[in-house]
Amino acid sequence: MAKVRDISQTLRPGLPVWPGDTGFAFERTWRMEDGSPVNVGRMTMSTHSGTHADAPLHYASEGAAAAGMSLDPYLGRCIVVDARGVEGAIDIADLPTLDYANRVLFRTWDAFPHDEWRSDWLPVAAETIEWLAAHGVVLIGTDAPSVDPQESKTMDAHLAVLKHDMRILEGLVLDDVPAGHYELIALPLKIGGGDAGLCRAVLRELPDE
């Protein structure tokens, strides 16, 4: 059986979130120890908590919401690219041969920062997204919180994605994933009006080719 690698963050109190965004909270509202036949909990969170898929609505006022996105980009062959050591932004020269993979995931952290918010992540240059789109890439994933720098006001990378109707996965955990080819399964929640959909993202090893 093909090995499956979970590349999702654990949703939990204390989960680092974008400065000023809604923190994750969880509480038990029905308790078996209090006589309820079942346990039931309640969560409060941002749509961009943990591992998630940006909907076009996040960066375009008339863009599609999470519930209206096709699932096709989030299922299929992908390549994981080790971009550690790249400086400034991921450029075209930093890309390997895609080998027919039309989904590209970038590992940028040596160790994913599970317990702190870090703003020094590695963004993706808009020119790189243009190049990827020209080579048939439909989805870009990253272990960073965004494909743009935190301080960006122009959102150049997001707008390049919008221009080519690509999709974005953010907040992946790729620490234990060797660079190479996999099958990606990362279905965003079907949230009506949602500007993002939380994902349980996994990679499944491909059979020997």
Buried (B, 14 or more C-beta within 10 A) or exposed (E): EEEEBEBBBEBEEEBBBBEEBEEBEEEEEEEEEEEEEEEEEEEEBBBBBBBBBBBBBBBBEEBEBBBBBEEEBBBBBBBBBBBEEBEEBBBEEBBEEBEEBBBBBBBBBEEBBEEEEEEEBBBBBBBBBBBBBEBEBBBBBBBBBBBBBBEEEEBBBBBBBBEEEBBBBBBBBBEEBEBBBBBBBBBBBEBEEBBBBBBBBBBBBEEEE
